[in-house]
Amino acid sequence: MPEHAPLFTQRDAAFTLDRIETFILRYPLREPVRTSFGVMHSRPALLVRVTDHHGATGWGEAWCNFPACGAEHRQRLIDDVYAPLLRHRAFEHPAMLFEQASRQTTVLAIQSGEPGPMSQALAAIDMAVWDMCARRSHQPLWRYLNGHRDRIPVYASGLNPTGSDALVEEKRQAGYQAFKLKVGFGHDQDLQTVSHIRSLIGEQSLLMLDANQAWTFDDALTMAEQLATWRPEWLEEPMRADTPLARWRQLAEHSPIPLAGGENLTGTEAFNNAMDCWLKIVQPDTAKWGGVSGVMQLIPDIQRRGLRYCPHYLGAGIGLLVSAHLLAASGGDGMLEIDANPNPLREWLCGPLARLQAGHAQLGDAPGIGITPDIEQLQRQLPH
């Protein structure tokens, strides 16, 4: 695929939505998922199903990991704000829905202090509409977006600072050849953990590091210099996402490790400013902002700058599949993030991403994202 080939060239994209439905699933965890800023005691999923006036359907997913009531909160935003706004309206193109809904709710998001949650709710609807349109055209989403390949490299993320030995071995046996470790738990522990994980995965596997906004500028600079010993591909979110651009530029100029981020950026302007200033590995999260429509607008800007698009994702299988198809359509050299920690809501819904070969997944030719959730069956499988 040419490096700057345009995404999406279809013309049969007009639709009118009759229904927008939401479903919450939650799987309790025996072993909590820990980050530098919080702990997850369950794996939630807020799934969205859209249906057009001809009966075609599509599926999306909203980011809802934090706080613990996040899924219920985003569900109400979809049911009470977006569904009444978008039902029974004609749209010529999924991106038109995204643009109009964004514009019509911007002031509400500002007034209520809810730009993040509202972006996440709209992202889920946007994903579902793209999935629906691809299914109507009997094409996989990656091809519907003008992609020319369905094979993508992946990496296992979310490795915790302790107790990851068995998980690393499990993922190596499953075909993973790249791993991302969480840091930000203290200077000495971070250095020891990175050294240990590097020895576990070997010199040929790729290693990435994610600090989850844990450090000050001085700490980030010190840690970047010391962590470079283990040759990580990137250092993700070493400082708070709202750190002034001048500080990010200064860190990027002195860090021996390329800086990654984007899951906590919202809007094309914020991404373009970051890319011009410090960001080398660009990680928008389709379930947090933009869905397909917003992220699709970023990809040409990423490619034009010679940067790397590696979508962020930490949720259930629907949003993960959307991210995979968008990455495949982009045609770049990015990798897909797949959380290594146990999550049945990802495992039950990720389709072909459960099967790897030499560190790659193949998406196939099934229409849309390739799977159709059976909500009743999923609910029966959840622990009660």
C-alpha positions as CSV (number, residue, x, y, z in Angstrom):
1,M,0.0,0.0,0.0
2,P,1.4,3.5,-0.9
3,E,2.5,5.2,2.3
4,H,0.1,8.1,1.9
5,A,-2.9,6.3,0.2
6,P,-6.1,7.9,1.4
7,L,-8.3,5.9,3.8
8,F,-11.8,5.3,2.8
9,T,-12.9,5.7,-0.8
10,Q,-16.4,4.1,-0.7
11,R,-19.4,5.9,-1.9
12,D,-22.2,3.8,-0.5
13,A,-22.0,5.1,3.0
14,A,-25.4,7.0,3.5
15,F,-27.5,5.8,6.4
16,T,-30.3,6.6,8.9
17,L,-30.1,5.1,12.3
18,D,-33.2,3.6,13.9
19,R,-31.7,2.3,17.1
20,I,-28.7,2.9,19.3
21,E,-28.5,0.3,22.1
22,T,-26.1,-0.1,25.0
23,F,-25.0,-3.2,26.9
24,I,-22.8,-3.3,30.0
25,L,-20.7,-6.4,30.8
26,R,-18.4,-6.7,33.8
27,Y,-16.0,-9.5,34.6
28,P,-14.6,-9.6,38.2
29,L,-10.8,-10.2,38.6
30,R,-9.0,-12.5,41.0
31,E,-5.8,-10.5,40.4
32,P,-6.4,-6.7,40.1
33,V,-4.7,-4.8,37.3
34,R,-2.4,-2.2,38.8
35,T,-1.1,1.1,37.3
36,S,0.8,4.0,38.8
37,F,-2.5,5.9,39.3
38,G,-5.1,3.2,40.1
39,V,-6.3,-0.4,40.4
40,M,-8.9,-2.2,38.4
41,H,-10.8,-4.9,40.3
42,S,-13.0,-5.9,37.4
43,R,-12.8,-5.7,33.6
44,P,-15.8,-3.6,32.3
45,A,-17.2,-3.3,28.8
46,L,-19.7,-0.9,27.4
47,L,-20.8,-2.2,24.0
48,V,-23.0,-0.2,21.5
49,R,-25.1,-1.7,18.8
50,V,-26.5,0.6,16.0
51,T,-29.2,-0.5,13.6
52,D,-30.2,1.5,10.4
53,H,-33.6,1.8,8.9
54,H,-32.9,-1.2,6.6
55,G,-32.0,-3.5,9.6
56,A,-28.2,-3.5,9.1
57,T,-26.3,-3.5,12.4
58,G,-22.8,-2.6,13.7
59,W,-20.9,-2.7,17.0
60,G,-18.7,-0.3,18.9
61,E,-17.2,0.0,22.4
62,A,-16.6,3.0,24.8
63,W,-13.6,3.3,27.0
64,C,-14.8,2.9,30.6
65,N,-12.0,1.5,32.7
66,F,-12.0,4.4,35.3
67,P,-13.6,5.2,37.6
68,A,-15.4,2.0,38.7
69,C,-18.8,3.4,37.6
70,G,-17.4,4.5,34.2
71,A,-19.5,2.1,32.2
72,E,-22.8,3.1,33.7
73,H,-21.9,6.8,33.3
74,R,-21.0,6.5,29.6
75,Q,-24.1,4.4,29.0
76,R,-26.3,7.2,30.3
77,L,-24.5,9.7,28.1
78,I,-25.2,7.6,25.1
79,D,-28.8,6.8,26.0
80,D,-29.8,10.3,27.2
81,V,-27.6,12.6,25.0
82,Y,-26.4,11.0,21.8
83,A,-29.2,8.5,21.0
84,P,-32.0,11.2,20.9
85,L,-29.7,13.5,18.9
86,L,-28.7,10.9,16.2
87,R,-31.7,8.6,15.7
88,H,-33.9,9.1,12.6
89,R,-31.4,11.5,11.0
90,A,-29.9,10.9,7.6
91,F,-26.1,11.0,7.2
92,E,-24.2,10.7,4.0
93,H,-21.1,9.3,5.7
94,P,-20.0,8.0,9.1
95,A,-17.5,10.9,9.5
96,M,-20.5,13.3,9.0
97,L,-22.2,11.9,12.0
98,F,-19.0,12.2,14.1
99,E,-18.4,15.8,13.0
100,Q,-22.0,17.0,13.5
101,A,-22.4,15.2,16.9
102,S,-19.1,16.6,18.1
103,R,-20.1,20.1,17.1
104,Q,-23.6,20.0,18.6
105,T,-22.3,18.7,22.0
106,T,-19.1,20.7,22.4
107,V,-20.7,23.4,24.6
108,L,-22.6,20.8,26.6
109,A,-19.3,18.9,27.2
110,I,-17.6,22.2,28.3
111,Q,-20.4,23.3,30.5
112,S,-20.7,20.0,32.3
113,G,-17.0,19.4,32.6
114,E,-17.4,16.1,30.6
115,P,-15.4,16.4,27.4
116,G,-13.6,13.1,28.1
117,P,-16.6,10.9,28.9
118,M,-18.6,12.4,26.1
119,S,-15.8,11.8,23.6
120,Q,-15.7,8.2,24.7
121,A,-19.5,7.8,24.3
122,L,-19.4,9.2,20.8
123,A,-16.4,7.2,19.8
124,A,-18.3,4.0,20.5
125,I,-21.2,5.1,18.3
126,D,-18.8,6.1,15.5
127,M,-17.1,2.7,15.6
128,A,-20.4,1.0,15.4
129,V,-21.5,3.0,12.4
130,W,-18.3,2.2,10.5
131,D,-18.7,-1.5,11.3
132,M,-22.3,-1.3,10.1
133,C,-21.4,0.4,6.8
134,A,-18.6,-2.2,6.1
135,R,-21.0,-5.1,6.8
136,R,-23.6,-3.6,4.4
137,S,-20.9,-3.5,1.7
138,H,-19.9,-7.1,2.5
139,Q,-16.3,-6.1,3.2
140,P,-14.0,-6.4,6.1
141,L,-13.5,-3.0,7.7
142,W,-9.8,-2.8,6.8
143,R,-10.7,-3.2,3.1
144,Y,-13.7,-0.9,3.4
145,L,-11.2,1.8,4.6
146,N,-9.1,1.3,1.5
147,G,-6.5,-1.0,3.1
148,H,-4.5,-3.5,1.2
149,R,-3.4,-5.9,3.9
150,D,-4.9,-7.7,6.8
151,R,-1.8,-8.9,8.6
152,I,-0.5,-6.7,11.4
153,P,2.2,-7.0,14.1
154,V,1.1,-7.1,17.7
155,Y,2.6,-6.7,21.2
156,A,1.6,-7.8,24.6
157,S,1.1,-4.9,27.0
158,G,0.2,-4.4,30.7
159,L,3.0,-6.4,32.3
160,N,2.9,-5.6,36.0
161,P,6.1,-4.9,38.0
162,T,5.7,-8.1,39.9
163,G,4.4,-11.6,39.1
164,S,4.8,-11.3,35.3
165,D,7.2,-14.2,34.7
166,A,4.5,-16.8,34.0
167,L,2.5,-14.3,31.9
168,V,5.6,-13.5,29.7
169,E,6.2,-17.2,29.1
170,E,2.5,-17.8,28.3
171,K,2.5,-14.9,25.7
172,R,5.8,-16.1,24.2
173,Q,4.3,-19.5,23.7
174,A,1.2,-17.8,22.1
175,G,3.5,-16.2,19.5
176,Y,4.2,-12.8,20.9
177,Q,7.6,-11.3,20.2
178,A,7.1,-7.8,21.7
179,F,6.2,-6.8,25.2
180,K,5.3,-3.6,27.1
181,L,6.1,-3.2,30.8
182,K,4.5,-0.8,33.3
183,V,7.0,1.4,35.2
184,G,6.5,4.3,37.6
185,F,6.7,2.3,40.9
186,G,9.9,3.7,42.2
187,H,13.4,4.2,40.9
188,D,15.1,1.1,42.1
189,Q,12.1,-1.2,41.5
190,D,11.7,0.1,38.0
191,L,15.3,-0.5,37.1
192,Q,15.2,-4.0,38.6
193,T,12.0,-4.9,36.9
194,V,13.1,-3.7,33.4
195,S,16.4,-5.6,33.8
196,H,14.5,-8.7,34.8
197,I,11.9,-8.5,32.0
198,R,14.6,-7.9,29.4
199,S,16.4,-11.1,30.6
200,L,13.1,-13.0,30.3
201,I,12.2,-12.0,26.8
202,G,15.7,-12.1,25.4
203,E,17.6,-9.7,23.2
204,Q,15.6,-10.5,20.0
205,S,12.2,-9.5,21.4
206,L,11.1,-5.9,21.5
207,L,10.6,-4.1,24.8
208,M,8.4,-1.0,25.4
209,L,7.9,0.9,28.7
210,D,4.8,2.7,30.0
211,A,5.0,5.1,33.0
212,N,1.3,6.1,33.0
213,Q,2.1,9.7,33.7
214,A,4.0,8.9,36.9
215,W,7.0,11.2,36.8
216,T,8.0,14.8,37.1
217,F,10.2,16.3,34.4
218,D,13.4,15.7,36.4
219,D,12.4,12.1,37.2
220,A,11.4,11.4,33.6
221,L,14.8,12.7,32.3
222,T,16.7,10.7,34.9
223,M,14.8,7.5,34.2
224,A,14.9,7.8,30.5
225,E,18.7,8.1,30.6
226,Q,19.0,5.1,32.9
227,L,16.4,2.9,31.3
228,A,18.0,3.3,27.9
229,T,20.5,0.6,28.9
230,W,17.8,-2.0,28.1
231,R,17.1,-0.6,24.6
232,P,13.3,0.0,24.8
233,E,11.5,0.9,21.6
234,W,9.7,3.7,23.4
235,L,8.9,5.3,26.7
236,E,5.2,6.0,27.0
237,E,3.6,8.9,29.0
238,P,6.6,9.5,31.3
239,M,4.9,12.8,32.5
240,R,1.4,14.0,33.0
241,A,-0.4,14.4,29.7
242,D,-1.2,18.1,30.5
243,T,2.5,19.0,31.0
244,P,3.2,22.2,29.0
245,L,4.5,21.5,25.5
246,A,7.8,23.4,26.2
247,R,8.6,20.7,28.9
248,W,7.7,17.9,26.5
249,R,10.0,19.4,23.9
250,Q,12.8,19.7,26.4
251,L,12.4,16.0,27.5
252,A,12.2,14.8,23.9
253,E,15.5,16.7,23.0
254,H,17.4,15.0,25.8
255,S,15.7,11.6,26.1
256,P,17.7,8.7,24.5
257,I,14.4,6.8,24.2
258,P,11.7,7.9,21.7
259,L,8.6,9.2,23.5
260,A,5.2,7.8,23.0
261,G,1.7,8.9,24.0
262,G,-1.7,9.9,22.8
263,E,-4.3,8.0,24.7
264,N,-5.0,11.1,26.8
265,L,-5.0,13.6,23.9
266,T,-8.2,14.8,22.5
267,G,-8.7,16.4,19.1
268,T,-6.6,16.8,16.0
269,E,-5.1,20.1,17.2
270,A,-3.8,18.5,20.3
271,F,-2.3,15.6,18.4
272,N,-0.7,17.9,15.8
273,N,0.8,20.1,18.4
274,A,2.3,17.1,20.2
275,M,3.6,15.6,17.0
276,D,5.3,18.9,16.0
277,C,6.8,19.2,19.5
278,W,7.8,15.8,21.0
279,L,5.6,12.8,20.0
280,K,7.3,10.1,18.0
281,I,5.1,7.1,18.5
282,V,1.5,8.2,18.2
283,Q,-1.1,6.3,20.2
284,P,-4.6,7.5,19.8
285,D,-7.2,5.3,21.5
286,T,-10.3,4.8,19.2
287,A,-12.5,4.1,22.3
288,K,-11.4,7.3,24.1
289,W,-11.5,9.9,21.4
290,G,-12.4,9.9,17.7
291,G,-13.6,6.4,17.0
292,V,-12.6,5.6,13.4
293,S,-13.6,9.0,12.0
294,G,-11.3,11.1,14.3
295,V,-8.3,8.8,14.2
296,M,-8.6,8.3,10.4
297,Q,-8.1,12.1,10.1
298,L,-4.8,11.8,12.0
299,I,-3.2,9.0,10.1
300,P,-2.1,11.2,7.0
301,D,-0.6,13.7,9.4
302,I,1.3,11.0,11.3
303,Q,2.6,9.5,8.0
304,R,3.6,12.9,6.6
305,R,5.8,13.6,9.6
306,G,7.4,10.1,9.3
307,L,6.1,9.1,12.7
308,R,4.7,5.8,13.9
309,Y,1.0,5.0,14.5
310,C,0.6,2.4,17.2
311,P,-2.9,2.5,18.5
312,H,-3.5,2.4,22.3
313,Y,-6.1,0.1,23.6
314,L,-7.1,-1.4,26.9
315,G,-10.6,-2.9,26.9
316,A,-12.8,-5.6,25.5
317,G,-12.6,-7.2,22.1
318,I,-14.8,-5.0,20.0
319,G,-12.8,-1.8,20.3
320,L,-9.6,-3.9,19.9
321,L,-10.8,-5.3,16.6
322,V,-11.7,-1.8,15.4
323,S,-8.2,-0.6,16.3
324,A,-6.7,-3.6,14.5
325,H,-8.7,-2.9,11.3
326,L,-7.8,0.8,11.3
327,L,-4.1,-0.1,11.8
328,A,-4.2,-2.6,9.0
329,A,-5.8,0.0,6.7
330,S,-3.2,2.6,7.6
331,G,-0.4,0.6,5.9
332,G,2.3,1.8,8.2
333,D,4.8,0.0,10.4
334,G,2.9,0.3,13.7
335,M,2.1,-2.4,16.1
336,L,-1.3,-3.3,17.8
337,E,-1.4,-3.2,21.6
338,I,-3.1,-6.3,23.1
339,D,-3.4,-6.4,26.9
340,A,-1.6,-9.5,28.3
341,N,-3.6,-9.6,31.5
342,P,-6.6,-12.0,31.7
343,N,-9.8,-10.5,30.4
344,P,-12.5,-12.9,29.2
345,L,-14.4,-9.9,27.6
346,R,-11.4,-9.4,25.3
347,E,-10.8,-13.1,24.8
348,W,-14.4,-14.0,23.9
349,L,-14.7,-11.0,21.5
350,C,-11.4,-10.6,19.7
351,G,-11.9,-13.1,16.9
352,P,-8.8,-13.7,14.8
353,L,-6.6,-11.7,17.2
354,A,-6.6,-14.7,19.5
355,R,-4.4,-16.6,17.0
356,L,-0.9,-15.3,16.2
357,Q,1.9,-16.4,14.0
358,A,5.4,-15.0,14.4
359,G,4.1,-12.0,16.3
360,H,1.4,-11.1,13.8
361,A,-2.4,-11.5,13.5
362,Q,-4.4,-11.9,10.3
363,L,-7.8,-10.2,10.3
364,G,-9.4,-12.1,7.4
365,D,-12.3,-11.3,5.1
366,A,-15.4,-11.5,7.3
367,P,-17.6,-8.4,6.9
368,G,-17.1,-5.5,9.2
369,I,-15.0,-6.2,12.3
370,G,-15.6,-9.9,11.7
371,I,-17.6,-10.9,14.8
372,T,-21.2,-10.4,16.1
373,P,-21.5,-10.5,19.9
374,D,-24.2,-12.6,21.4
375,I,-25.1,-10.5,24.4
376,E,-27.3,-13.1,26.1
377,Q,-24.7,-15.8,25.8
378,L,-22.0,-13.4,27.1
379,Q,-24.2,-12.5,30.1
380,R,-24.7,-16.2,30.9
381,Q,-20.9,-16.7,30.9
382,L,-20.3,-13.9,33.5
383,P,-19.7,-15.0,37.1
384,H,-22.7,-14.3,39.3
